[in-house]
């Protein structure tokens, strides 16, 4: 019984820690475009001749993933397509990463969608291009609260271990 509890404790701690391991970055000498293979197709058409493109949406939204959307879509429509932000999404620090640098050589944007969310102001919107990746982060408070269950399970296993030890 003691071995099972120790094993469960190990699994709980290992799974909780694996979420916090930072990813290594590629050397600075290599340009962003060289770090990944770009898709061969940037635009697609449907049966009616509408121009479509894929956009990646990650993070704290209701339906993250790769979405096929109309060319010219704006952030409000894209946010609707992915089901909106989840409770705890940090709309002040939304990031957009381009597959190919724009005319200014920029590949990364930091966006504050909070003003749009509060009053509908679309001034902070930028054009969405094919294969853009948009990341909606989670607020630190929401992140901590989402792991409260893991911490609680860990404490329960430790408590159970000490109860069993004290009875022997």
N, C-alpha and C positions, 0 to 999 in steps of 0.2 A: 504494500500500500504506500509506503514511504517513497519507493522508487517511482511510482506512478505520479505522486504529487510533485516530486522534483522534476520529472519529465514535463508535466503540464505547466509548471512554473517556468521552466526553461523555454517552452514553446511560446508562452505568453510574453515573456520578456523579449525573446528573439523577434517575434512578429512586431512588437511595438517599436523596437529599435530599428528594424529594417526600414520603417517609414521615414526615419530621420537621417539616413545616410546620404550625404551630399554626393552629387554626381561629379566626376572629374571633367575638366574642360579640355578642349583640344588646344594645342599650342597657338600662340598669338600670331606666329609667322604665316600660318595658313589662313587664307581669306575665307570669309563666311561662305561664299558661293562654292569654293572648292571642297568644303567639308561635307557636302551631301550631294547626292545625285538628284538633279532636277527632273521633274516629270517630263515626259516627252510631249504631252499635250497640255496646252494651257487653257484652251476653250473647247467646248463641245456644243453641239446643237441638238435640239429635240426634234420630234416629228413635224412640229409647226414652224421650225426654223429659228426658234428662240435661242439666243446665245447664252450658254451656261458655263459655269466654272466651279471648281471645287474650292472650298474654304474650310480650314481646320479650326475648330473651336474646342478649346480645352479648358479645364478648370471647373469652377463652381457655378455651372449652369445646369439646367435640368436635362439636357440632351447633348452632352459633349460628343465630339467625333468629327468626321469628315462629312461635309454637307455640300450637295450639288445645288447651287443657287443661281439666280439670274445675274448676268453681268450688269453692274450698276447698282447692286443692292447697297443699302445704307445700314448703319449699325442698328438702328431701331428695328428694321425689318429682319436683319440677321438675328438679333436678340430674340425676336418673336419666334423665328424659325427653330431656335434651339430651346424654346420653352421658357425663356426668361432667366434672369439670375436667380440662384437659390438664396434662401435666407442666409446671411453671413457672407455674401459675395462682396469683395472690396472693389467697388466701381471707380474709386479714385485712382487705382493703380492697374488698370487694364493695359496689357502689352500687346502690340501687334508686331509680328516679324514677317518680313517680305522674303519671298524665295529669291527674287532678283532685286538688287538695289534700284531705287527710283532715280529720277533725273538728277536729284541732288546727291546721289550716292548713299542715301539713308536706307538702312535695312531694318531698323528697329524704332518703334514709336511707343511712347508712354502716353496713355489717354486717360482723361478724367471724364467718365460718363455720369458722374454724380449730378452735375448740373442738368443734364438731360433728364435724368431720372426724377429730379425734383420739380423742374418747371418746363420741360420740353425743349430747352435750348439746344439746337443742333450745331452750334458753332465749333465744337470740338471734334466733330465727325471728320474723318478723312476717307478718301476713296478706297474701297476694298478691291484688291486685285486678285487674280488667280493664284491659288496655292498659298495665300496668306494664312498665317497661323495666329489666332487671337487667343490670348490666355486671360481668363477671368480668375484672379486669385481669391483666396479666402481670407477674411480678416483674422488677425492673430487670436482674438477672443473666440471666434467661432471654431478655429482650428483646435484650440485647447479643449473646448467643450466637446468637440467631436471625439476626442480620445479619452474622455472621462470614463467611459465604459471599460476601456482597456486597463486604465489605472485601477479602477474599482475591482476588476477581475484579479489583477495581480495582488492587490491587498487581501482579497478574500482567500487566495491560494496560500499566501504567507500566514494568514490567521489560521487557516485549517491545518497547515503544517505544524504550527506551534501548539495547537490544541492536541493533535495526535502525539507530539513529542512529550507534552506534559502528562499524558495519561499512561505513558509507558514506564 
